[in-house]
Amino acid sequence: MAVMNVNPTRMELSRLKKKLVSLKRGHKILKDKRDELMRQFLLLVKENKELRIKVEKGITEANLHMALANGIMSKEEMEVALMMPTQKVSLDVKKRSVMSVDVPSFELQLKSGDKSDVYSYGFAFTSSELDSGVKSLTDILPDMLRLAEVEKTCQLLSSEIERTRRRVNALEHVLIPDHEETIRYISMKLDENERSTTTRLMKVKDMVLQKSHSYI
């Protein structure tokens, strides 16, 4: 705590008291924001963990099927089968606000709603393992996008939590105590000045009375 460099006047005292009220109100708002950010961050961390396990399991499964397909089919057959995809995918990236933090929102859009369009080849000359690998990757794609969305949101919320925490600490441990200490200092100074003024007035009164009595 430190006394601010201000003039110890009643006007300054009034100004500092109003500012202290604003600082305390801002401190409460920021603490509430920090707590809500933490709550949402922890929920997302839990979802992130579950999604990562699911996505890693799906990718492992897809890789296993593709490895088996590679063992059954020749390289040329694999290339021909996957050469001309019939399904097209686009990603719509938007933003949404979480406690004044802009976070990404990914929306997957498929050209065709027919699930069989993910297979860009006929089934007569391909392995069923290739079908399973393609299906596994297709099934896990929405979860992969959601995982990317959640991880980026966690990063942004983490940065905002740290910024908010620093502001809360600055208000709680520096600005508010400094204003309170300065208000106490000015109040004491004004009280001291008032006592000095009262003392001087009493002395002047005594002098006036003494002088008036001496003329009698």
N, C-alpha and C positions, 0 to 999 in steps of 0.2 A: 504494500500500500504506500502511496505517495501523494502528498498534497500537490494539487495542480497549481500552475502559475497563473493565478487570477487575482483580480482586485476584490478584497473582502467587503463588498457592498451588498445592500439588500436586494438590489436588482440582480446582481450576479447570483446571489443565494436562491432567489426565486427561479432564475433560469436553470440553475443546476438541479434544483428539486424536480422541475418539470422533465429535464433530460433524464434524471435518474428513474423516474416513473416509466419513461419510454424504453430505457435500457432494460429494466426488469420485465416489462411486457415482451420486448424482443427476445430476452433470454428464455422466457417460458415458451414462446412460440418455437424457437429454435430447438429447445429440449424436446418438445412434443414432436417436432419434425424428425429429429435424430432418432427418437424411440420408434416412430412409425417406420422410418427407413430401415432400422435394424430388424424390426419384425418382418417386413417384407423381404429383406435380404436373407434372413434365416430360412424363410419358406422356400425361396428360390434355390438356396444352397441344397436343401433337402431334395427338391425336385431335380436339381442338376445331378446329384449323386445317383438318383434312381435312373435318370435318363442315360447317364454315361454307362452304367452297368448294362442297361438294355441295348444301347447302341453297340457297345463293344461285343456283346454276345451275338448280335445280329450280323456284325461285320465278320466276326470269326466264323460264324455259320456259313455266310456267303463265300468267304475265302476257301473254306473247306470244299464246298460244292464246286467252285470254279477250278480248284486244284484237281479234283477228281475228273471233271469234264476235260481238263487239259490232258489228263492221262489217258482218257478214252478216245478223244477226238484229236485229229492232227491240227497243227498250227494253222494251216490253210483253211481247214473246215471251220475253225473258230473265227477266223478273220472274216470269212464269207458270211457266216451266220450273224455276226454283229456289225456288219458293214453298213447296212441301211436301216437305221431305227425308224419305226413307224410312229412311235409316241414322242411328242415334244413337251418339254417341261419349261416353264418360265417361273421366275420368282418375283413377286411383288413385295418390295421393301417399303414399309411405312414407318411412322414414328408414333409413339404414344407417350403420354406424360405420366410419370410415377413420382408424386411429391415434387413436382416442378423439374424433374429430370427426364429429358427426352431419351427414350430407350427404343431400340428397333423392334419392329414387328414383321415377321416373315410370313408370307402367304404363298403357298405352293399352288400353281395353276397348271393343269394338264390340258393339252390340246383336245384330247379325246377322253370321254368318260368310260370307254370300253377297257376293262382291265386286261383283256387279252392283247391289246395293242402294245404292251411292253415287250412282247415276244416278236422280234423283227425277222423271224425265220419260220420255216415250216418244221413240223415235228418229225418228219419222216427220216431225216438223215442227221439228226442231232441227238445228243445224250440227254437223258432225263436230269442228269446232274447239272447241266447247263440251265435247264428250265428252273431247277430249284435255286441255283445261284442268282439268276436274274430276279426271281420272285423274292428272294431274301433281301436283295439290295433295294428292290422297289418298296417292299414293306417297311424297311428301316429308314427310308429317305425322309418321311415326315418327322420322325423322331430325331434324326440328325439335324434337321433345320431347327426344330424346337430346342435342341441342345445348344446349338450355336446362338440362338436368340437368348436363352437363359444365361449362358456364360457371359455374353456381352453385357446383358442387363446387370448381372452380378458385378462386373468390373466397374460399370458406370455408377451403380449404387454405392459400391465400396468407396470410390473416389469422393462422391457427394457426402457420404457419412463422415469421412475424414475431414473434409472441409467444414462441415457443420459442427463436428466435434471441436475443431480448433476455434471456431467462432464462439461456441458455447463456453469453452475454457477461458477465452480472452475476456468475455463479458463477466464470467463468474469470478475469475481470479485477478483481473486487472482493472477493467473499466468500471464496473460497479463498485468495488472496494475503493478505488481512487476517488470516485465521485462522492461516496459516503464520507470518506476521510476529509475531503475538501469542504463538504457541507458542514461537518463538525467543526473544522477549523474556522470557517467563516462565521458560524453561529457563535463560537467562543469569542472570536475577535469582536463581533458586534456587541455581544454582552459586555465584554471588557470595555469597549468604547462607551457603551451606555452607562456603565458604572462610573467611568471616569468623568463623563459629562455630568452625571448626577452629583458626584463629589464636588466638581467645580462649581456647579450651581449652588450647592449648599454653602460652600465657602464664600461665594459672592453674596449670598443672602445674609450670612453671618456678618460679613464686612459692612454690608449696607445697613443692617440693623445696629451694628456697633457704632457706625458713623452717625446714624440718626439719633441714637441715644446720647452720643457725646455732645450733640448740639442742644440737648435739653438742659 
